[in-house]
Amino acid sequence: MLWLCGIITLPCITIAAFLHGIEPISTVLLWLGVFPVAVAGVTGIYFAVAKPEKLQSEDFQLRHETLELIKQKGSPIEISPSSLEIISNPVSGTNTARLPK
């Protein structure tokens, strides 16, 4: 969506500025340039209010789902605490679970 804003908005507003004397064309180009930015803004606000989890990165969503599956009661799989640390924070400065003991 942001690429669409850059690809459509910048040329439309630039051409509208050059065609300032030709009123119907410059007005249409100006509205055409503003429309993608308005749609992106409304979409961003909608997801921020209604579904904020959809604005997270794919990596964050995968780690979150993994931790949610681990939290379920009655899980027959036993998970070590060091594995939980790696899942919840994979980019920590030092992963003590991977260092030889």
C-alpha positions, 0 to 999 in steps of 0.5 A, spaced: 500 500 500 505 504 501 508 503 494 502 505 491 502 511 495 509 513 492 508 511 485 501 514 484 501 520 489 508 523 487 507 523 479 499 526 480 501 531 485 507 534 480 503 533 474 497 537 477 502 542 479 505 543 472 497 543 470 495 548 475 492 553 469 487 547 466 482 546 472 479 540 471 485 536 469 489 539 475 483 537 480 482 530 478 490 529 478 490 532 485 484 528 488 487 522 484 494 523 488 491 524 495 486 518 494 491 512 496 494 516 502 487 517 505 486 510 504 492 508 507 491 512 513 484 510 514 486 502 513 492 503 518 487 507 523 482 501 522 488 496 524 491 499 529 484 500 533 480 493 531 486 488 529 493 491 532 496 484 532 495 484 524 500 490 524 506 486 527 511 483 523 511 475 521 516 473 525 513 476 531 506 473 530 510 466 529 513 467 536 507 469 539 503 463 536 509 458 538 508 461 545 501 461 545 501 453 543 506 452 549 501 455 554 496 451 552 494 446 558 495 439 558 501 439 553 504 432 552 510 436 550 515 438 555 519 444 553 526 446 557 526 453 559 532 455 555 528 453 549 522 458 551 528 463 552 530 462 545 523 462 542 521 469 546 527 473 544 531 470 539 536 476 538 538 477 545 546 479 545 548 472 548 544 465 547 546 461 553 542 455 551 547 455 545 553 456 548 557 449 550 557 448 557 
